């Protein structure tokens, strides 16, 4: 599972090397159940890109140790996330229930 302790175990410098030299090539090629963990790992170095990747994930397809809400929370709380994620944009998710202004769409 991805928890607060994960950020203590996986430092940004380590994840940059791991992601760029080993994990990046597996994007979109792993079992869907494991994609959530790769996205969470990516969020440590690029929360904006990870947020976009997470939009196509369905919680029931993830590994039993991770949910979509947990994954989105993890991404949104990484350093730099507030500058790189627009949670109110309709471009973030298909079927979004907001009209882009933060209010519910009719």
N, C-alpha and C positions, 0 to 999 in steps of 0.2 A: 504493500500500500504506500501511497504518497502521503507523508505527514510533515509536520514542522521539522522533525528530525532529519528528513531527507535533505533539507537545505544545509544542514551541518555536515552531512556525509558527502554530498556532491557539491563541491565548491565550483564557482563559475569558471575558473581557470581550467579545472579538470574537465568539466563538461564541454567547454569549447574544444579542447583537444579530442575528447572522446567523440563528440558529435561530428566535427569536421573530418576526422580521419577514419571513423569506423561506422557511426550510426546513420549519417546522412544518406548513404547509399541504400539503406533499408527503408527509407520513407516510401510508404505506399506498397511495400512488398512483404510486410510482415502480416501475420494473422491479425485480424481486426481486434481481437481481444488484447493484443500487446501494443497496438497503436497508441492507446491512451498513455502508456508509460513512456513511449518515445516522445509523444507530444509534451508531456510534463517535463521530461528531461530538456527538450528544446526550449521550453519556457524559461528555464534558468538563464539562457543566453539571449533569447529573442522572444519575449512574451507576446509581442504583436503578431509575429508569424505563427506562433503556437496557438494563439487565440483563433486566428483564421483557420488553421488546420482542425481545430476542435469543433468547428461549426458543422462539419459533416459527420460527426461521430454520434452514434446512438448509444445511450447508456446500457441498454440490454445486450449490446454486442461486446461490451468491455469485459475484461477479466473481473471475476467476482470480488476482487480486492479494490476495485476502483469504480466510482460512478461518474457520470458526466458532470453533475453538480460539484463533486469534489475536485474534478479536473479543472473546471472553469474557475473555481475558487482559488486553486493553486496557481493557475496562470495569472489571474487578476491580482494576486498578492505578491508577485515577483517584483524585484527592483526594476524600475523603468516601465512597468505595465501601465501606469496611469497616463504616461505620455504616448503610448503606442497602441492603446486599445480604445476604440470608440464603441462602447456598449450600447449606445442609443441609435446607431446607424442601422438602417434596414439592410445594408449590405453585409452585415455580420452573419445573418442566418436566414435560411429559407423559411418562410412561414412565420416571420417575426410578428409579434403581436403589438408592436409599437408603430407609430406613424413617423418615427424619426425624431420627434420632439420630446420623447420620453413619456408621452401619454398613450393610452391604449387606443389602438385602431379599431374602427367600427367594422 
